[in-house]
């Protein structure tokens, strides 16, 4: 069973993503800010991280950078999970090197297709 860390500060978005992923058989970990997201990633080494970009304390791009700089977590696939879909925001995500992009509000089929495509485990 693949594990997915959701780093999201909005409780409703967190619950929806968690419910969908757990219903598909994934083990779900959560963090509500960037600092905790980096900590949980280092402690748990999930198979995939869904990272909100606009987070309190440490934004998602900085959290992503810290995850990529740590040899222990550098290989974890990270998907930007954000409502920020302007061309500028998308460019920042692409330049940072995220493995994928999922916009909010979440659309179920593209959301699951992105996760399944990155994990390749067929759980979705």
N, C-alpha and C positions, 0 to 999 in steps of 0.2 A: 504494500500500500504506500503510495507516494504521500509525502508531507508537504504542505503549503503553508507558508507564513504570510498572513495578511497584516500589512502595516497601514493602518487607517484610523484617523481621528474622529470620523463621524460614526456614531454608534449604529445608526440605521444602515448605512452602507456596509459596515462591518458584519452586522447580523445577516443581511441578505446574502452577501458573498459566502459567509461561513455556512449558512443553511444550504445553499446550492451545492457547495463543494462537499460538505459532509454527506448530503443525499447521494452524491456520486461516488462515495466511498473513500474520499481523501481524508487523511488526518490533518486537521487544521490547527495551526498555532496562530496567536494574535499578539499584536502590539499596537498601542494607541499613539505612539509618537516615534520619531526617527531614532532617538537614543535607545529606546527599548527595542526597536526593530533590529538595530545592529547587535545589541546584546543577545536577543533571542536567536538571531541567525548564528552567532558564534557558539552559543550553548547547544543548540539543537541541530544545526546543519540541515535545514529543510531542503527538499528537492527543488522547490520553486518559491519565489517571493513575489507577492503582489504589493507594490510600493506606491502609496499615494505620493504625489509630488508636493503638495502644499500641506505640510505638517507643522505642528507647534514644535518649538525648540530646535529641531534639526530638520531641514527640508529633505524631501525624498531624494533629490539629486546628491546632496552631501552624504546622506545615509548610504546611498548606492555606492558612492565613491569609496567610502570607508569599508564597505563590504568587499569591493573589488580589490582594495589594497591589502587586505588581510589574506595571507596564503591559505588559511583554514577555510575561508568562505569565498574565495575568489572565483571558484567554479560554479557557484550557485546561479542558476538562471533567475533573472529579475525582470519582471514586467511592470511597466509604469501603469498604474491604476488610478486614473485621474479624470476630473471634470474639466481640467485645463486643457482645452483642445484647440487653442489658437495656434496659428502657424508658428509663432515665436516659441510657445511652450513645447510644441511638437519637435521643433528644431533643437531645443535644449535637451530633450529626451534622446533624440537621435544622436546628437553630438556626444552625450554622456556615454552612450553605448549600451543602453538597455536592450534586453533580448526581445522585447515585444511591447505593445501598447494596447491597453484596453480602456475605452472611455466610459465615463459615468454620465448619466445613469446607465447601469449595466444592461446590455442586451444579451439575453441568455445564450443564444446559439454562437455568436462571435466570441463571447467570453469563454465558453467551454471549448470551442474549437482552438482558441489560442493556447489554452492550458494543455489540452490533449496534444496539440502539435509540438509543444515544447517538452512535455514529459514523455510522449510517445508510449504511454502505458495503457492506453485504451480504457482507463477508468471513466473518462468523461463520455 
